């Protein structure tokens, strides 16, 4: 059902009762500007739109699993079994001998 703003002012209690059955569209110059819905409908639609809350740690674990490297092909100069040395850089304070 569609109702104008002027009619809404005059028939608010009837409009609220009708909103318990189905959403009511409020128009201004034949253009929809608002929708009146029951509180139950609003709560259900709000709950459906929100993703379940995740902790930071669970989000991090999901990212690590999604983007985990499958092998060492992305490491420059890495040989099989030398993965740890490929990730280390030279010690700037060590003797150059």
N, C-alpha and C positions, 0 to 999 in steps of 0.2 A: 504494500500500500504506500502511496505517496501523498504527502500533505504539505501545504505551504506553511511558512513561518507564521503568518497571521492566524491561520487556522490552529496552529500548534498552541499559540498563546491562549486561544479561547477554549480549546479542548484538551488541555494537558493531561488531566486525569484519565480521560478516555483513551488517549494516545498511549499512556503508560500501561494501561490494562491491555491494549492491543499488542504492545511490545512483548508481553508475556507469552503470546502465541507465536508471533513471528516478527522479524526486524521491521521497523517503520522508517521509511525514507522521508526526510524533511527537505523541502525544496525552497529555493529562492529564485523567483522569476523562471520557473520551469527547469532549473538546474539543481541537481542533487548537491546539498551542502553538508548534510549530516545524516546519521542513521541512529535511531534509538533502539537499543536491544535490552533484553532482560539481563539482570545481574548474573544469573546462572550461565547464560550464553556467553557473556563477556568473559567470565572466569574460565570457562572451557576453552574459548578461543585464545586467551592469553597463555594458558598452560600449554596448549598445542604449539604455539609459536616459539616458545623458549626451548633451546636445546638443554639437555641435562647438564648440570654444573659439573665441570671437571676440575680436578686439582691441577696445579701447575706441573706436578711431577707426572701425572698420567698423560698430560698433553705432551710433555717432553719425551716420555717413553714412546708415545705414538709417532712423534716426529723421527726419533732415532730408528724405529723399525721401518718407517716409510722410506727414509733416505740413507739407510745403512749401506756402505760399500760392500759389494759382493766379492771383490778380489783386490789385488794391489795394482791393477792396471793404471789407475789414476796417479800413482806415485812416480815421480820422475826419478829414474835411475834405481828403482827398487828391484832387487832380486828376490827370488823366492826365499823366504826364511830371514830376510834382513829388513823386515818391515819397521822394527823399532829404530834401526839406524837411519832409515830414510826420513823419519820424523824428527830426528835430532839435528841440531845445528852445532857447528864447531864452537868450542869454548874460546872466547875472546881473550881470556886471561892465561891460557895454557902456553907453555914454551913452544915456539914454532919448530922445534927440532924433530 
